[in-house]
Amino acid sequence: MKYQFVLSPGAKVDIRSIVRWYLNIDPNLVVRFLVKTATVLRRITRMPYAFPLWTGASRRARLKPFPYFIYYSVEMNIVTVTAVLHQRRSDTTPIA
């Protein structure tokens, strides 16, 4: 079963912020980051329970080689992406 995914407003802001950051460093990094994000989101929609639980019902998937995690929850056939956070920030930031 393939799940649908929804980006929360906060996750959209997170992605835009990361894109702006990488644009200042190297535009090629933006392309690589977006491709990797799309790849991981496809994996999540195919196998949402393959990634580890983080807190409660929230799970996280790593965006290797980038230092970010995608945080999401699964309900019925919908995956809701709640945040995309830097690894150092994600340990101190509660995910709703």
Buried (B, 14 or more C-beta within 10 A) or exposed (E): EEBEBEBBEBBEEBBEEBBEEBEEEEEEBBEEBBEBBEEBBEBBBEEBEEBEEBEEEBBBBBBEEBEBBBBBBBEEEBBBBBBBBBEEEBEEEEBE
